[in-house]
Amino acid sequence: MSKRDSDPERRLQPETEVETEDSGEPETDDSDDWKETREDLSELNLKNKKLKTGKRQHSCSECGKRFNQKGHLTTHMLVHTGEKAFSCSVCSKSFTQRGNLTQHMLVHTGEKAFSCSVCSKSFTLRQSLTTHMLVHTGEKAFSCSVCSKSFTQRQHLTTHMLVHTGQKAFSCSVCSKSFTQRQHLTTHMLVHTGEKPFSCSVCSKSFTRRQHLTTHMLVHTGEKPFSCSVCSKSVTLRQSLTRHMLVHTGQKPFSCSVCSKSFTLRGNLTTHMLVHTGEKPFSCSVCSKSFTKESDPHMLVHTGEKAFSCSVCSKIHTGEKAFSCSVCSKSFTHRQSLTTHMLVHTGEKAFSCSVCSKSFTLDKV
């Protein structure tokens, strides 16, 4: 047995030849691939590190806002350029992002794929369903740091904070009146344009706000869902019930800053202030005579119209008194008579003598 064969370690080695000839391939190929792979991994690790640490490398040249990803910066730049590259094929409305267009198309298709498991109400967006669920859970996760009032949505909290800051960033280009929210400005502009986009399907009466139309529809349905706990009187609006309750409490929360007279309604205070200012903001389009109230019957002088005429002699013969006082149940044939009568209960005397300052309930005494 040779010395080679007697070596136990050598016997365990596989008998293979070692190639020493030139293969014709550069020996550095494998090392270059590994180097390139290491560089790719290093770059990926750097990106992940940036994302984890929150470092934002991409900065907007217009406003300085920074982003983690270049794509987010590209999308953000559309805010400054105003470009809206994605247009709806139905109504031609345009959007800055394709995703916003996709969501908008649901308006035309009517598809509502996300349903509430509690009340089965459906929504076009998952986020809308998530927000809706807070109605059932009662959760209000966003709290004001000033007054601790809570809200279900962050946007509602953001809007609420303007109450404390007093900021009104949206100004009317016509009269310079300012608002805290863009939507309030949009609604205000209808005052200048005269546009009333919401029409009643029953009588075709139009309104500037959807909520006003919703309220108006109660005239046709006759629904009065809010009842007074004292006298059981029913009204169509919650706000109307709140005002009605002042009849029972006697509370007059709105005071005149000039004469300290108090009123149950803000509108009554606004009208009362005209006594001190002498302002008559409503003018007749025929003779330019001015009035403190918009609904003054003066126009009947020019038109000759007699809106409530008896077919026999232009007087009322039935004796019907359709307008009843909610306090003492006294009835009247005319709404204006009831309005005047209510002054007995409110004690309001809106008309003052310019000589002795004595006050009266009626303008003509």
C-alpha positions as CSV (number, residue, x, y, z in Angstrom):
1,M,0.0,0.0,0.0
2,S,1.4,3.3,-1.0
3,K,1.8,6.2,1.4
4,R,-0.9,8.1,-0.6
5,D,-3.4,5.4,0.0
6,S,-2.5,5.0,3.6
7,D,-3.3,8.6,4.4
8,P,-6.9,8.5,5.9
9,E,-7.6,12.1,5.1
10,R,-6.6,11.7,1.5
11,R,-9.0,8.7,1.1
12,L,-11.9,10.9,2.1
13,Q,-11.2,13.5,-0.6
14,P,-13.0,13.1,-4.0
15,E,-10.7,12.3,-6.8
16,T,-11.3,15.2,-9.2
17,E,-9.0,17.1,-11.5
18,V,-8.3,20.7,-11.0
19,E,-8.8,22.7,-14.2
20,T,-5.9,25.0,-14.7
21,E,-6.5,25.9,-18.3
22,D,-7.7,29.3,-19.4
23,S,-11.5,29.1,-19.9
24,G,-11.6,32.2,-22.1
25,E,-14.0,33.9,-19.6
26,P,-12.9,36.9,-17.5
27,E,-12.4,35.8,-14.0
28,T,-13.9,39.0,-12.7
29,D,-17.5,38.4,-14.0
30,D,-18.8,36.7,-10.8
31,S,-17.3,39.3,-8.6
32,D,-18.8,42.1,-10.7
33,D,-22.2,40.5,-10.4
34,W,-21.8,40.2,-6.7
35,K,-20.6,43.8,-6.5
36,E,-23.6,45.0,-8.5
37,T,-26.0,42.9,-6.3
38,R,-24.5,44.4,-3.2
39,E,-24.9,47.9,-4.6
40,D,-28.6,47.2,-5.4
41,L,-29.1,45.9,-1.8
42,S,-27.4,48.9,-0.4
43,E,-29.6,51.2,-2.4
44,L,-32.7,49.3,-1.3
45,N,-31.6,49.4,2.3
46,L,-31.0,53.1,2.0
47,K,-34.5,53.7,0.6
48,N,-36.1,51.6,3.4
49,K,-34.1,53.4,6.0
50,K,-35.3,56.7,4.6
51,L,-38.9,55.5,4.7
52,K,-38.5,54.2,8.3
53,T,-36.8,57.3,9.6
54,G,-39.4,59.6,7.9
55,K,-36.8,61.5,6.0
56,R,-38.4,63.2,3.0
57,Q,-35.9,63.7,0.1
58,H,-38.2,65.3,-2.5
59,S,-39.0,68.9,-2.0
60,C,-41.6,71.1,-3.8
61,S,-39.9,74.0,-5.5
62,E,-43.1,76.2,-5.1
63,C,-44.1,75.8,-1.4
64,G,-41.2,73.7,0.1
65,K,-43.4,70.8,1.1
66,R,-41.5,67.5,1.2
67,F,-42.3,64.0,0.2
68,N,-40.9,60.5,0.7
69,Q,-41.5,59.5,-3.0
70,K,-40.9,61.3,-6.2
71,G,-44.4,60.2,-7.4
72,H,-46.1,61.9,-4.5
73,L,-44.2,65.1,-5.4
74,T,-45.3,64.8,-9.0
75,T,-48.9,64.5,-7.9
76,H,-48.6,67.4,-5.5
77,M,-47.2,69.7,-8.3
78,L,-50.7,69.5,-9.9
79,V,-51.9,71.7,-7.0
80,H,-49.7,74.5,-8.3
81,T,-50.1,73.9,-12.1
82,G,-53.9,73.4,-11.9
83,E,-53.6,70.6,-14.5
84,K,-56.5,68.1,-14.5
85,A,-55.6,65.5,-16.9
86,F,-58.4,63.0,-16.2
87,S,-61.8,64.0,-17.5
88,C,-65.2,62.3,-17.1
89,S,-66.7,61.1,-20.3
90,V,-70.2,61.8,-19.1
91,C,-70.1,65.3,-17.7
92,S,-66.6,66.4,-18.7
93,K,-65.6,67.2,-15.1
94,S,-61.8,67.0,-14.7
95,F,-59.6,65.6,-11.9
96,T,-55.9,65.7,-11.1
97,Q,-55.7,62.0,-10.3
98,R,-57.1,58.9,-12.0
99,G,-58.3,57.5,-8.7
100,N,-60.5,60.6,-8.2
101,L,-62.1,60.1,-11.6
102,T,-62.8,56.4,-10.8
103,Q,-64.6,57.5,-7.7
104,H,-66.5,60.2,-9.5
105,M,-67.8,57.7,-12.1
106,L,-69.8,56.1,-9.4
107,V,-72.0,59.2,-9.3
108,H,-73.2,58.3,-12.8
109,T,-73.4,54.6,-12.4
110,G,-75.2,54.8,-9.1
111,E,-73.2,51.8,-7.8
112,K,-72.9,51.6,-4.0
113,A,-70.8,48.6,-3.2
114,F,-70.3,49.2,0.5
115,S,-73.2,48.5,2.8
116,C,-73.6,49.2,6.5
117,S,-74.1,45.9,8.5
118,V,-76.3,47.7,11.0
119,C,-78.8,49.7,9.0
120,S,-78.0,48.5,5.4
121,K,-77.3,52.0,4.2
122,S,-75.1,51.9,1.1
123,F,-72.1,54.0,0.0
124,T,-70.0,54.4,-3.1
125,L,-66.7,54.6,-1.1
126,R,-65.3,52.4,1.7
127,Q,-64.2,55.5,3.5
128,S,-67.7,56.8,3.5
129,L,-68.9,53.6,5.1
130,T,-66.1,53.8,7.7
131,T,-67.2,57.3,8.6
132,H,-70.8,56.3,8.7
133,M,-70.2,53.5,11.2
134,L,-69.2,56.2,13.8
135,V,-72.9,57.1,13.9
136,H,-73.6,53.6,15.4
137,T,-70.5,53.4,17.6
138,G,-70.7,57.0,18.8
139,E,-67.0,57.2,18.7
140,K,-65.5,60.7,18.5
141,A,-61.8,60.3,18.2
142,F,-60.8,63.8,17.4
143,S,-60.9,66.3,20.3
144,C,-60.3,70.1,20.4
145,S,-57.3,71.0,22.4
146,V,-59.0,74.3,23.5
147,C,-62.5,73.4,24.5
148,S,-62.3,69.6,24.5
149,K,-65.2,69.3,22.1
150,S,-65.0,66.0,20.2
151,F,-65.7,65.1,16.6
152,T,-66.0,61.9,14.5
153,Q,-63.9,63.2,11.6
154,R,-60.5,65.0,11.6
155,Q,-61.9,67.5,9.0
156,H,-64.7,68.5,11.3
157,L,-62.1,69.2,14.0
158,T,-60.0,71.3,11.6
159,T,-63.1,73.3,10.7
160,H,-64.0,73.7,14.3
161,M,-60.6,75.1,15.2
162,L,-61.3,78.2,13.0
163,V,-63.9,79.2,15.7
164,H,-60.9,79.7,18.1
165,T,-58.5,81.2,15.6
166,G,-61.0,83.4,13.9
167,Q,-59.4,82.7,10.6
168,K,-61.6,83.3,7.5
169,A,-59.5,82.4,4.5
170,F,-62.2,82.5,1.9
171,S,-63.3,85.9,0.7
172,C,-66.1,86.9,-1.7
173,S,-64.8,88.7,-4.8
174,V,-67.9,90.8,-5.0
175,C,-68.5,92.1,-1.5
176,S,-65.3,90.9,0.3
177,K,-67.3,89.1,2.9
178,S,-65.1,86.3,4.4
179,F,-65.9,82.8,5.5
180,T,-64.1,80.0,7.3
181,Q,-65.0,77.3,4.8
182,R,-64.9,77.2,1.0
183,Q,-68.4,75.6,0.9
184,H,-69.8,78.6,2.8
185,L,-68.3,81.0,0.2
186,T,-69.7,78.8,-2.7
187,T,-73.2,79.0,-1.1
188,H,-72.8,82.8,-0.5
189,M,-72.0,83.4,-4.2
190,L,-75.5,82.3,-5.1
191,V,-76.7,85.6,-3.4
192,H,-74.9,87.5,-6.2
193,T,-75.6,85.2,-9.1
194,G,-79.3,84.6,-8.1
195,E,-78.9,80.9,-9.0
196,K,-81.3,78.5,-7.3
197,P,-80.2,75.0,-8.4
198,F,-82.5,73.0,-6.1
199,S,-86.1,72.8,-7.4
200,C,-89.1,71.3,-5.8
201,S,-90.6,68.4,-7.9
202,V,-94.1,69.2,-6.8
203,C,-94.5,73.0,-7.2
204,S,-91.2,73.8,-9.0
205,K,-90.2,76.4,-6.3
206,S,-86.4,76.8,-6.3
207,F,-83.8,77.2,-3.5
208,T,-80.2,78.1,-3.2
209,R,-79.5,75.3,-0.7
210,R,-80.4,71.6,-0.7
211,Q,-81.4,71.8,3.0
212,H,-83.9,74.5,2.2
213,L,-85.5,72.3,-0.4
214,T,-85.6,69.4,2.1
215,T,-87.3,71.7,4.6
216,H,-89.8,72.9,1.9
217,M,-90.8,69.4,1.0
218,L,-92.4,69.1,4.5
219,V,-95.0,71.6,3.3
220,H,-96.2,69.0,0.8
221,T,-95.9,65.9,3.0
222,G,-97.4,67.7,6.1
223,E,-94.9,65.9,8.3
224,K,-94.2,67.5,11.7
225,P,-91.8,65.2,13.5
226,F,-90.8,67.5,16.4
227,S,-93.3,67.9,19.3
228,C,-93.3,70.2,22.2
229,S,-93.1,68.4,25.6
230,V,-95.2,71.1,27.3
231,C,-98.2,71.8,24.9
232,S,-97.7,68.9,22.4
233,K,-97.5,71.4,19.5
234,S,-95.7,69.8,16.5
235,V,-93.4,71.5,14.1
236,T,-91.5,70.5,11.0
237,L,-88.0,71.6,12.1
238,R,-86.0,71.0,15.3
239,Q,-84.9,74.6,15.2
240,S,-88.6,75.7,15.1
241,L,-89.2,73.6,18.2
242,T,-86.2,75.2,20.0
243,R,-87.7,78.7,19.2
244,H,-91.1,77.6,20.3
245,M,-89.8,76.4,23.7
246,L,-88.9,80.1,24.4
247,V,-92.6,80.8,24.6
248,H,-92.8,78.6,27.6
249,T,-89.5,79.5,29.2
250,G,-89.8,83.2,28.6
251,Q,-86.1,83.3,27.7
252,K,-84.9,86.2,25.5
253,P,-81.3,85.5,24.7
254,F,-80.8,88.2,22.1
255,S,-80.2,91.7,23.5
256,C,-79.9,95.0,21.7
257,S,-76.5,96.7,22.3
258,V,-78.1,100.1,22.2
259,C,-81.2,99.9,24.4
260,S,-80.7,96.5,26.0
261,K,-84.1,95.3,24.8
262,S,-84.2,91.5,24.5
263,F,-85.7,89.2,22.0
264,T,-86.4,85.5,21.7
265,L,-85.2,85.3,18.1
266,R,-82.0,86.6,16.5
267,G,-84.0,87.7,13.4
268,N,-86.2,89.9,15.6
269,L,-83.1,91.6,17.1
270,T,-81.8,92.2,13.6
271,T,-85.0,93.8,12.5
272,H,-85.1,95.8,15.7
273,M,-81.7,97.3,15.1
274,L,-83.1,99.0,12.0
275,V,-85.0,101.2,14.5
276,H,-81.7,102.6,15.7
277,T,-79.8,102.7,12.4
278,G,-82.8,104.0,10.4
279,E,-81.7,101.6,7.6
280,K,-84.2,100.5,5.0
281,P,-82.4,98.0,2.9
282,F,-85.3,96.9,0.7
283,S,-86.4,99.3,-2.1
284,C,-89.4,99.2,-4.4
285,S,-88.3,98.6,-8.0
286,V,-91.1,100.9,-9.3
287,C,-90.9,104.1,-7.1
288,S,-87.7,103.4,-5.1
289,K,-89.5,103.7,-1.8
290,S,-87.5,101.9,0.9
291,F,-88.6,99.5,3.6
292,T,-87.1,97.7,6.6
293,K,-88.7,94.3,5.6
294,E,-88.4,92.5,2.3
295,S,-91.9,91.2,2.5
296,D,-93.6,94.6,2.6
297,P,-97.0,94.6,0.8
298,H,-96.2,98.0,-0.8
299,M,-96.0,96.5,-4.3
300,L,-99.7,95.9,-4.3
301,V,-100.1,99.6,-4.6
302,H,-98.5,99.4,-8.1
303,T,-100.0,96.1,-9.2
304,G,-103.5,96.8,-7.8
305,E,-103.6,93.1,-6.8
306,K,-106.0,92.0,-4.1
307,A,-104.7,88.6,-3.3
308,F,-107.5,87.6,-0.8
309,S,-110.7,88.8,-2.3
310,C,-114.3,87.6,-1.6
311,S,-116.1,86.6,-4.7
312,V,-119.2,88.5,-3.5
313,C,-118.1,91.8,-2.1
314,S,-114.3,91.5,-1.4
315,K,-114.9,91.0,2.3
316,I,-114.8,87.9,4.5
317,H,-118.3,86.5,5.4
318,T,-117.5,83.1,6.8
319,G,-116.1,84.4,10.0
320,E,-113.4,81.7,9.9
321,K,-110.3,82.5,12.0
322,A,-107.6,80.2,10.7
323,F,-104.7,81.7,12.7
324,S,-104.5,80.7,16.4
325,C,-102.2,82.0,19.1
326,S,-100.0,79.2,20.5
327,V,-100.1,80.7,24.0
328,C,-103.7,81.6,24.7
329,S,-105.4,80.0,21.7
330,K,-107.1,83.2,20.6
331,S,-107.9,83.1,16.9
332,F,-107.7,85.6,14.1
333,T,-108.8,85.9,10.4
334,H,-105.4,87.3,9.3
335,R,-101.9,86.2,9.9
336,Q,-100.7,89.8,10.5
337,S,-103.3,90.2,13.2
338,L,-101.9,87.1,14.9
339,T,-98.3,88.5,14.6
340,T,-99.5,91.8,16.1
341,H,-101.3,89.9,18.9
342,M,-98.1,88.0,19.9
343,L,-96.6,91.2,21.0
344,V,-99.0,91.1,23.9
345,H,-97.2,88.0,25.2
346,T,-93.6,89.0,24.2
347,G,-94.0,92.6,25.5
348,E,-92.0,93.8,22.5
349,K,-92.4,97.5,21.6
350,A,-90.3,98.0,18.6
351,F,-91.3,101.6,17.7
352,S,-90.0,104.5,19.8
353,C,-91.0,108.1,19.7
354,S,-88.1,110.3,18.5
355,V,-89.1,113.1,21.0
356,C,-89.9,111.4,24.3
357,S,-88.6,107.9,23.6
358,K,-91.9,106.3,24.5
359,S,-92.3,102.9,22.9
360,F,-95.2,101.2,21.1
361,T,-96.0,97.8,19.7
362,L,-97.3,99.3,16.4
363,D,-95.8,101.8,13.9
364,K,-99.1,103.7,13.7
365,V,-100.6,104.7,17.1
